[in-house]
Amino acid sequence: MSTYYSQSKKDLEKLATEVKIKEERIRELLVEEQLDGVILSKNYNFAWLTAGGNNRIVNNRETGAAEILITNRDKYILTNNLEERRLREEEVFNQNFTFLRRKWYQDKSLDNLISGLKLGSDLPVEEMKYVGKELSELRYSLTEFELERYRRLGGEAAQIVSNICQDFKRGISENEVAARVVKGLREAGIYTVSLLVAADERISKYCHPQPTNKEANNRLMISLAAERGGLVVSLTRMVAFKSLSYQLSEQLEDLLKIESIYLNGTQAGQEVNELFNKAVAKYQELGYEEAWEFDDHGGALGYKVRDYLATTDCEKEIQANQPFAWTPTLPGLKLEDTVIATESGPEIITSDDDWPKQCYKVNGKEWQRPDILIL
């Protein structure tokens, strides 16, 4: 939400600059697509353009209580009388939108406003050109102020999860783990978009384990996507209540070798399918012929949990300042953090000083990766 930022003069200036950059991107798209305007209805596009504005009422819906119309010259918020004040005062303050308000019981018709205009939309809408893919690509490269907020979010989310995990005891249930994580994050103004928790054999049995009442006797895995101000980070952490077996320790070292391909390759200009193919080859080189198929390998994120996944058919090229969350796995093991393709190289933003780490070097770059926390 925009209310997350301070209303200091400095932050408001940064916000105005960010919004201007994004409006310019959209207006360039209008020229390319020969459109008079575009309507943004999806929550993540609303949050992106407004630098964190929240148009949602029901969190599990893709669209909210307000839409944005951007034309070659003007910009409008289309909403109802119930939401206008909150949006104006808390979500898009200082952004110079013109509000077009209707009564909550009236139809959302835009006929009077858009008559004669050739429009695009991020939803498939009759008589409008669908430009969802093109709009997604505008979001990939983060601005400087977005990077500031993103780093802060990543660091806070990682530290909160770390602090919570330190207090786990054998016998804690997956649901209790989930409750503590949600509470800790929410107190920092962070939403849990996705939260997977698995104990013991459920770690290797299911790719995306929803938390249950199962109690943990040996190990726990926590995998989450956390959102604030529209931006989403992902991370996974693993906890054990006894020393790891030699086999599991060896497998973790192998998984770090596979992950290093993705981390080192998170560079502007790198083709995603090339990274994926190299990672698959590394799985096979290490003797895990089919393990690469057991779960997806992650991919790009930002204002969505995933903008796209890495596959051999993914022809995307990594953009400057684009974030990724790679998720290589082996049975019972998963690694995941959020990394950005900055100008100075890959930067992990979901790390904290308290979590135990494994250190290694690849191509002269030192990586500190989360180990399994032994309690």
Secondary structure, DSSP 8 states (H G I E B T S, - for coil): -GGGS---HHHHHHHHHHHHHHHHHHHHHHHHHT-SEEEEEEHHHHHHHTTS----SSTTSSEEEEEEEEESS-EEEEEETTTHHHIIIIISTTS--EEEEE-TTS----HHHHTT--EEESS--TTSEE-HHHHHHHHSS--HHHHHHHHHHHHHHHHHHHHHHTT--TT-BHHHHHHHHHHHHHTTT-EEEEEEEEETTHHHH-SS----S-B-SSEEEEEEEEEETTEEEEEEEEEESS---HHHHHHHHHHHHHHHHHHHT--TT-BHHHHHHHHHHHHHHTT-TTGGGSS--EEE-SSSS-SEE--TT---B--TT-EEEE--EETTEE---EEEEETTEEEE-S--SSS-EEEEEETTEEEEEE--EE-
